[in-house]
C-alpha cells in the first residue's frame, strides 16, 4: 500500500466524468488499498478515485469514530434520496476550506463491493452526506459548486 498524492482544486482531472469499473484486478485492488491509506493519512472520511488522479468510479468511505468501518463502493449510484441536512462540508482536494452545503439526510446507494458483488447501502446523516459528496466527484462535481454562502477557511 502507498499514500498517493491528492489532486487539488484546479486540477482538470477533478472535473472529468469517471468510467465504470468492469472487473476487479490487481491494479484496481491496489488502488482501493492505496485510497484507504491515503484517506486515513489525510484524516478524511471519504475519497474518490479522481482525487488521486484515476478516472474510475470508485469511492472509499469511513465515517466511524474509531476509523474501523471501511466501505468501498464501486460504480455507486444513489437510487433514493430524501430529507435534508445543511452543514459545513470540506474536501481533501480543497484543504483548509469549508462551506455550508445542503445534502439529503437519507440515501440508498446501489454499488458493487470489492468482490464485485452488488450491494445496497442505506445511509443517514454524515454517512449519507459522505456518499453524496464522493459520488459527486465521479461526475466532476465539487462541493464548492453547491456551497450556499461561499467558502471560508477552517480555524
C-alpha positions, -999 to 999 in steps of 0.1 A, spaced: 0 0 0 11 35 -6 -1 70 1 -10 88 -32 -9 124 -40 -43 141 -36 -52 163 -65 -61 198 -56 -88 221 -69 -78 234 -103 -65 200 -115 -86 192 -146 -89 155 -136 -113 166 -108 -138 179 -134 -140 148 -156 -165 120 -156 -152 87 -144 -155 53 -162 -173 23 -147 -152 -5 -133 -159 -37 -153 -137 -62 -134 -115 -64 -103 -79 -70 -110 -46 -65 -91 -42 -28 -101 -78 -19 -90 -74 -38 -57 -41 -19 -51 -58 14 -60 -85 7 -34 -59 -2 -7 -40 30 -15 -71 51 -14 -79 39 21 -44 45 32 -44 80 16 -78 89 31 -67 78 66 -34 96 63 -51 128 53 -77 124 81 -106 123 57 -139 105 58 -141 98 21 -120 98 -10 -129 93 -47 -106 78 -73 -103 111 -93 -89 127 -62 -58 105 -67 -58 111 -105 -77 79 -115 -108 82 -136 -126 52 -123 -160 50 -104 -146 40 -70 -151 57 -36 -139 48 -2 -156 60 30 -151 55 67 -172 78 90 -168 56 121 -153 72 152 -126 46 155 -118 45 118 -126 8 117 -156 6 93 -140 10 58 -165 9 29 -156 6 -7 -182 15 -33 -176 6 -70 -198 21 -96 -220 37 -69 -254 51 -78 -278 69 -54 -312 53 -62 -331 71 -34 -326 103 -15 -349 121 9 -348 145 38 -324 174 40 -294 184 61 -274 216 58 -240 218 73 -203 225 69 -185 204 44 -149 202 34 -129 182 9 -94 168 8 -90 184 -26 -97 219 -11 -76 218 21 -83 243 48 -117 254 33 -153 246 43 -187 258 32 -223 251 40 -239 225 17 -274 210 17 -274 173 11 -300 145 16 -304 133 52 -310 97 39 -298 79 8 -300 45 -6 -270 36 -28 -265 7 -51 -229 -3 -59 -205 -32 -62 -183 -41 -33 -146 -50 -35 -156 -86 -46 -177 -71 -74 -209 -83 -57 -239 -60 -59 -247 -43 -26 -273 -18 -14 -264 6 14 -288 27 33 -272 57 50 -282 86 72 -266 118 84 -229 121 79 -227 87 61 -254 99 36 -235 132 32 -202 114 25 -219 91 -1 -234 121 -19 -202 141 -17 -180 113 -30 -204 102 -58 -205 138 -70 -167 136 -75 -172 107 -100 -192 132 -122 -167 160 -119 -187 179 -93 -170 195 -63 -188 205 -31 -178 241 -37 -203 241 -67 -231 236 -42 -219 259 -14 -247 282 -1 -227 312 13 -192 308 -1 -161 291 12 -143 301 43 -111 290 59 -111 265 88 -96 275 121 
